[in-house]
Amino acid sequence: MEFLRPATWDEALAAKAENPSALPISGGTDVMVELNFDRHRPSAILDLNRVTELTTWEAGSYEGQDGEVIRLGAAVPYARITKELSGPLQGLSIAGNTVGSPQIRNRGSVGGNLGGASPAGDAHPALLAAGRDVFVEAASVRGTRLIAIDDFYLGVKRNSLEPDELIRAIRIPVASGPQQFSKIGTRNAMVIAVCAFGFALHPKNGTVGTGIGSAAPTPRRAVEAEQFLADELADRGLWQSGGLIGPAATQRFGELVSAAASPIDDVRGSAAYRRHALAVMARRTLTWTWNEYTQSLRSAA
């Protein structure tokens, strides 16, 4: 196995172009598991740890995205996201705080989650819930292209990157309302999600966002649930009044989230349990975020 260690981003892209089958590694929290259990044996490893720009983030405005956006370097570890970006990227910060152990959170990154494209990756539901104008920057010696988060996931552990492309950054709109993340595991820490759910309120444009993890071949949205709740909040004037959503609407939202999943039975949980858990998490995250939103309205009054 060849070991490639570029010092700059341009060197990394050149190495990937010359060795398209090379497996990128930064934190290595998923890659090393695959290697140690001999599930994957690439012809080359592309070590990106010397490419320091992958570990930075910045706030700015970008064409095609409304408002302020966080451009998050692919290798910014979860520990820093939780510490430095808990306000603008609330949902992703909460999700990051559930990843593995402190050691893993100090090494693992959103770029690694995206590259692995596991349906159980903790970052995916939060990214989907953050909105449809979340984009992955994919770069190669041919240039850079933006991949909408909805188009990124192709199948179990398959993404839409070309063989010569590397993930450079993720562009995520700054939260305009409360966000949440919840997951179910077989224990409280160091666990792969049995299922997970991300939720976000977007009062700026009157929409809501959802993200389902570990309950389908790919991370996915609960599209009908999003539309139902957005219509409910708009038709009843709740965005303005901050009134109670009510148990009937909350229950229906949970049912639609559950229906959007296509889970399987496996060693971590049954399909029926995953559907039940998703409905519960949907109702709870909706309640938590709505309570936070109504509190912000009262504080601003």
C-alpha positions as CSV (number, residue, x, y, z in Angstrom):
1,M,0.0,0.0,0.0
2,E,1.4,3.4,-1.0
3,F,1.3,6.3,1.5
4,L,0.9,9.8,0.0
5,R,1.4,12.8,2.2
6,P,0.9,16.1,0.3
7,A,1.8,19.4,2.1
8,T,-0.6,21.7,0.2
9,W,-4.1,21.5,-1.2
10,D,-2.8,21.7,-4.8
11,E,-0.4,18.8,-4.1
12,A,-3.4,16.8,-2.6
13,L,-5.5,17.4,-5.8
14,A,-2.6,16.4,-8.0
15,A,-2.0,13.2,-6.0
16,K,-5.7,12.3,-6.2
17,A,-5.7,12.9,-9.9
18,E,-2.7,10.6,-10.3
19,N,-4.1,8.0,-7.9
20,P,-7.9,8.1,-8.2
21,S,-8.3,5.0,-6.0
22,A,-6.3,6.5,-3.2
23,L,-8.3,6.7,0.0
24,P,-8.3,10.1,1.7
25,I,-7.7,10.2,5.5
26,S,-7.6,13.0,8.0
27,G,-9.2,12.1,11.3
28,G,-9.3,8.4,10.3
29,T,-12.0,7.5,12.8
30,D,-13.9,5.5,10.2
31,V,-11.1,4.7,7.8
32,M,-8.9,3.0,10.4
33,V,-11.8,0.7,11.5
34,E,-12.3,-0.4,7.8
35,L,-8.5,-1.1,7.5
36,N,-8.1,-2.8,10.9
37,F,-11.0,-5.2,10.1
38,D,-9.7,-5.7,6.6
39,R,-13.0,-4.5,5.1
40,H,-11.2,-2.3,2.7
41,R,-7.7,-2.4,1.3
42,P,-6.9,0.6,-1.0
43,S,-4.0,0.7,-3.3
44,A,-2.9,4.0,-1.6
45,I,-3.7,6.2,1.4
46,L,-3.9,10.0,0.9
47,D,-3.0,11.6,4.2
48,L,-4.5,15.2,4.3
49,N,-3.3,16.1,7.8
50,R,-0.7,18.6,6.5
51,V,-3.3,20.5,4.5
52,T,-4.1,23.1,7.1
53,E,-6.8,25.0,5.2
54,L,-9.1,22.0,5.6
55,T,-9.2,22.7,9.4
56,T,-10.4,26.3,9.1
57,W,-13.9,27.8,8.8
58,E,-15.1,31.3,7.9
59,A,-18.4,33.2,7.7
60,G,-19.4,35.1,4.6
61,S,-21.9,35.4,1.8
62,Y,-21.9,33.2,-1.3
63,E,-23.6,33.4,-4.7
64,G,-26.7,31.2,-4.8
65,Q,-27.1,31.2,-1.0
66,D,-29.2,33.8,1.0
67,G,-27.8,35.4,4.1
68,E,-24.7,34.6,6.0
69,V,-23.1,31.2,5.4
70,I,-20.5,29.2,7.3
71,R,-17.9,27.7,5.0
72,L,-16.7,24.8,7.1
73,G,-13.4,23.1,6.2
74,A,-13.8,19.4,5.6
75,A,-11.4,18.5,8.4
76,V,-12.7,20.8,11.1
77,P,-13.2,18.4,14.0
78,Y,-16.5,18.0,15.8
79,A,-15.0,19.2,19.1
80,R,-14.3,22.6,17.5
81,I,-17.8,22.8,15.8
82,T,-19.4,22.3,19.2
83,K,-17.1,24.8,20.9
84,E,-17.0,27.5,18.2
85,L,-20.2,27.2,16.1
86,S,-22.9,26.2,18.6
87,G,-24.9,29.4,17.6
88,P,-24.7,29.6,13.8
89,L,-24.7,25.8,13.3
90,Q,-26.8,24.7,16.3
91,G,-28.1,21.4,15.0
92,L,-24.7,20.3,13.7
93,S,-23.1,21.3,17.0
94,I,-25.6,19.2,19.0
95,A,-25.0,16.2,16.6
96,G,-21.3,16.6,16.9
97,N,-21.5,16.4,20.7
98,T,-23.0,12.9,20.4
99,V,-20.2,11.5,18.2
100,G,-18.2,8.7,19.8
101,S,-15.8,9.7,22.6
102,P,-13.9,13.0,23.3
103,Q,-10.9,11.4,21.4
104,I,-13.1,10.8,18.3
105,R,-14.7,14.2,18.5
106,N,-11.2,15.7,18.5
107,R,-10.4,13.9,15.2
108,G,-13.6,13.1,13.4
109,S,-15.1,15.7,10.9
110,V,-18.1,16.4,8.8
111,G,-15.9,15.9,5.7
112,G,-15.1,12.4,6.9
113,N,-18.8,11.6,7.5
114,L,-19.6,12.8,4.0
115,G,-16.8,10.9,2.4
116,G,-17.9,7.7,4.1
117,A,-21.6,8.4,3.3
118,S,-22.8,5.9,5.9
119,P,-26.5,6.2,6.5
120,A,-25.7,6.2,10.2
121,G,-23.3,9.2,10.1
122,D,-24.3,11.7,12.8
123,A,-23.7,14.8,10.7
124,H,-26.1,13.9,7.8
125,P,-29.5,14.5,9.5
126,A,-28.3,17.9,10.8
127,L,-27.0,18.9,7.3
128,L,-30.2,18.0,5.7
129,A,-32.3,19.8,8.3
130,A,-30.2,22.9,7.9
131,G,-31.8,23.6,4.5
132,R,-31.8,22.8,0.8
133,D,-29.0,25.3,0.1
134,V,-26.4,23.4,2.0
135,F,-23.6,22.6,-0.5
136,V,-20.5,20.4,-0.6
137,E,-17.5,21.8,-2.3
138,A,-15.9,19.1,-4.4
139,A,-12.6,19.9,-5.9
140,S,-10.2,18.3,-8.4
141,V,-7.4,19.5,-10.7
142,R,-10.3,20.2,-13.2
143,G,-11.8,22.8,-10.8
144,T,-14.4,23.1,-8.1
145,R,-18.1,22.2,-8.2
146,L,-20.9,22.6,-5.7
147,I,-23.0,19.6,-4.9
148,A,-26.4,20.2,-3.2
149,I,-26.7,18.1,-0.1
150,D,-29.9,16.5,-1.4
151,D,-27.9,15.2,-4.5
152,F,-24.8,14.1,-2.6
153,Y,-26.0,10.7,-1.2
154,L,-26.4,8.0,-3.8
155,G,-26.7,4.8,-1.8
156,V,-25.3,2.9,1.1
157,K,-21.8,4.3,1.6
158,R,-21.9,5.9,-1.9
159,N,-21.7,9.5,-2.7
160,S,-21.6,11.7,-5.9
161,L,-17.9,12.5,-5.8
162,E,-15.9,11.7,-8.9
163,P,-12.9,9.5,-8.5
164,D,-10.5,12.4,-8.7
165,E,-12.4,14.7,-6.4
166,L,-11.8,15.6,-2.7
167,I,-14.2,17.4,-0.3
168,R,-12.8,20.8,0.4
169,A,-15.5,22.4,2.5
170,I,-19.2,22.4,3.3
171,R,-21.3,25.6,2.9
172,I,-24.0,25.8,5.5
173,P,-26.5,28.7,6.1
174,V,-26.3,30.3,9.5
175,A,-29.4,29.2,11.5
176,S,-32.3,31.6,11.4
177,G,-34.2,29.7,14.1
178,P,-33.7,26.9,16.6
179,Q,-32.3,23.5,15.5
180,Q,-32.2,20.1,17.2
181,F,-30.7,16.6,16.8
182,S,-31.6,13.4,18.5
183,K,-30.5,9.8,18.1
184,I,-31.2,6.4,19.6
185,G,-28.4,4.0,20.4
186,T,-28.0,0.8,22.3
187,R,-26.1,2.7,25.0
188,N,-25.4,6.3,25.9
189,A,-22.0,6.8,24.4
190,M,-19.6,5.4,21.8
191,V,-22.5,4.0,19.8
192,I,-23.6,3.9,16.1
193,A,-27.1,5.3,15.9
194,V,-30.0,2.8,15.7
195,C,-31.7,5.8,14.1
196,A,-31.3,9.6,14.2
197,F,-33.3,12.7,13.4
198,G,-32.4,16.3,12.8
199,F,-34.9,19.2,12.8
200,A,-34.7,22.9,12.2
201,L,-37.1,25.8,12.1
202,H,-36.4,28.4,9.4
203,P,-38.6,31.4,10.3
204,K,-36.7,33.6,7.8
205,N,-38.4,31.8,4.9
206,G,-41.2,30.1,6.7
207,T,-40.0,26.5,6.2
208,V,-38.8,23.7,8.4
209,G,-36.1,21.1,7.8
210,T,-35.8,17.5,8.6
211,G,-33.1,14.8,8.3
212,I,-33.5,11.1,8.9
213,G,-30.4,9.0,9.7
214,S,-29.8,5.2,9.9
215,A,-33.3,4.3,8.8
216,A,-33.0,4.2,5.0
217,P,-30.3,3.3,2.4
218,T,-29.2,6.9,2.5
219,P,-29.8,9.9,4.8
220,R,-33.1,11.5,3.7
221,R,-35.6,14.2,4.4
222,A,-39.2,13.7,5.5
223,V,-40.5,15.8,2.7
224,E,-44.3,15.4,3.4
225,A,-43.7,16.1,7.1
226,E,-41.8,19.3,6.3
227,Q,-44.6,20.5,4.0
228,F,-47.3,19.6,6.5
229,L,-45.7,21.5,9.3
230,A,-44.8,24.5,7.2
231,D,-48.4,24.8,6.0
232,E,-49.7,24.3,9.6
233,L,-47.5,27.1,10.9
234,A,-48.3,29.5,8.1
235,D,-52.1,28.8,7.9
236,R,-52.5,29.3,11.6
237,G,-50.3,32.4,11.8
238,L,-48.0,30.6,14.4
239,W,-44.8,32.1,13.1
240,Q,-46.0,35.5,14.2
241,S,-48.0,34.5,17.3
242,G,-45.8,31.8,18.7
243,G,-49.0,30.0,19.7
244,L,-49.3,26.3,20.6
245,I,-48.9,23.9,17.7
246,G,-51.1,21.4,19.6
247,P,-51.0,17.7,20.1
248,A,-52.9,16.7,16.9
249,A,-50.4,18.5,14.6
250,T,-47.4,17.3,16.6
251,Q,-48.7,13.7,16.4
252,R,-49.3,14.0,12.7
253,F,-45.8,15.4,12.1
254,G,-44.3,12.4,13.9
255,E,-46.4,10.0,11.8
256,L,-45.2,11.6,8.6
257,V,-41.6,11.4,9.7
258,S,-41.9,7.8,10.5
259,A,-43.6,7.0,7.2
260,A,-40.7,8.7,5.3
261,A,-38.2,6.1,6.6
262,S,-37.5,2.8,5.0
263,P,-35.6,1.0,7.7
264,I,-34.4,-2.6,7.9
265,D,-34.0,-5.2,10.7
266,D,-30.4,-5.6,11.8
267,V,-28.3,-6.4,14.9
268,R,-28.9,-2.9,16.3
269,G,-32.7,-2.7,16.0
270,S,-35.8,-3.7,14.1
271,A,-37.5,-1.8,11.4
272,A,-40.6,-1.4,13.6
273,Y,-38.6,0.0,16.5
274,R,-36.8,2.5,14.2
275,R,-40.1,3.8,12.8
276,H,-41.5,4.1,16.4
277,A,-38.3,5.9,17.6
278,L,-38.4,8.3,14.7
279,A,-41.9,9.4,15.5
280,V,-41.0,10.0,19.1
281,M,-37.8,11.9,18.2
282,A,-39.8,14.0,15.7
283,R,-42.4,15.0,18.2
284,R,-39.7,15.8,20.9
285,T,-37.4,17.8,18.7
286,L,-40.4,19.8,17.3
287,T,-41.5,20.5,20.9
288,W,-38.0,21.6,22.0
289,T,-37.4,23.9,19.1
290,W,-40.9,25.4,19.2
291,N,-40.5,26.2,22.9
292,E,-37.2,27.8,22.1
293,Y,-38.7,29.8,19.3
294,T,-41.7,31.1,21.3
295,Q,-39.3,32.1,24.1
296,S,-37.3,34.1,21.6
297,L,-40.5,35.9,20.5
298,R,-41.4,36.7,24.0
299,S,-37.9,38.0,24.7
300,A,-38.0,40.2,21.7
301,A,-41.4,41.7,22.5
